[in-house]
């Protein structure tokens, strides 16, 4: 290896250069934080595409200083800033400072926590955090287990894979029992025909039960697992979007009577739009009675595990068979940091695979690869560890409470303004609303929604989301910034108001109708 290329690697010999480069990078990014005054630069996509495409990736290297200067001018100058109080769009949060520092450590050391011999204490730290999370959920310390994942989508996929394998094993056991019973009661010389239990035969019968409010990853997982999107059966909800346990019981009974095989019920502890939590305890009773796997998607609401005042909203989660928690949402961690936690560690067995060169059966060390869908995997647990040690669980929980309290104040603000219509209550930190003064008809208000969002985004001054609730489009605030206040929400709403009036008064009918599809 040439001296030039060797000096580009982080080694003992380049520790001083590493310190200089990272120091310069930190100074640049800190300056951006000091001077950024809105969540986005407002540069057009065409201009940003031109900037990216104009870089010749086949050209000789420019050196690290110039490369990092380009990163600052190209990326950070045009980044979307989640810490800005006018960013109120998706489930993105400002990140805890201890976690940011830990991110720098793990990037430099670069362990892989698939096997103990690649991470050593890193594996033990992850195992401890899995156990801590499981304890917060309420799982039995003698059986609980889990693994960190790349995010809620992977956690949900992993959980439904385990549920599918569990349902398959159960169906095969039932078929064996039925065959034995028929054999014992059959007439002499008559041989009973066994029920088909090959996986490809069972897939056509398998269904996952959720609500229309559940995360899209449930349907995506069903497709990836061979069930198909139409295998996700939705259960009715109440007016707040929460699953109705009585309707769940009726649905499960009807599915079984029709010959289907329920793989899992997915309850949501924090829906993406409404921010509501399904009644977990009542749902768990139905699942326990019917023997169906209960998975709780707490990607959003998992932060309530450390809330000093709202932990009760998760009552019943301890009866789940598996739980998704996204630490990069309501634990204020850098992406990515998520986990799948299971009540019984043996449920993870279907993903175990032993390779002689990696995790042989004879290896006595804890190897997380035997529990994960991934092999090479970042040590994301270190970020959560540093955060909990620095702030304590109650400190993180107080941040969760602050954003939920802010959402309640935002709801009051919207209710008190005649030009806005509040569309749903929340138990977490979202606000669904529409700008619609009394003299604006429904069709016009609906067509304005995507245009207002686009106008705000392209100005760079505020970022809000849009969604559809009860068949109509609306705007959404997702409040995950504990340092934001009601004045920040009020400021964004005033921008929504001003943009709406401007669109309406600029020969709006033609403009809105023409722009709706493009704005989507």
Protein Blocks (a to p, Z undefined) as FASTA:
>chain_A
ZZklmmmpccfklmmmmmmmmmmmmmmmmmmmmmpcbfbehiafklmmmmmmmpcfkbcc
ebjklmmmmmmmmmmmmcccfkbmklcfbfcddddfklmmmmmmmmmnopafkbmklnom
mmmmmmmmmmmmmmmnopafklggcdddfbjklmmmmmmmmmmmmmmmmmmmmmmmmmmm
mmmmpcehiacddddfbfklmmmmpccdddfkbcfklmmmmmmnonojklpccddddfko
pacfklmmmmmmmmmmnopacfbdcddehifklopacdfklmmmmmmmnopacdddfklm
mmmmmgcklmmmmgojlmpmbdcddfklmnopacdddddddfblklmmmmgccdfklmgc
klmbdcfklmcfbfcdcfkklmmmmmmmmnommlmmmmmmmmmmmmmmmmmmmmmpmkbc
cfbdcfblcccdddddfklcfklmmmmmmmmmmmmmmnomaccddddeehiacdddddfb
fkbcfklmmmmmmmmmmmmmmmmmnomllmmmmmmmmmZZ
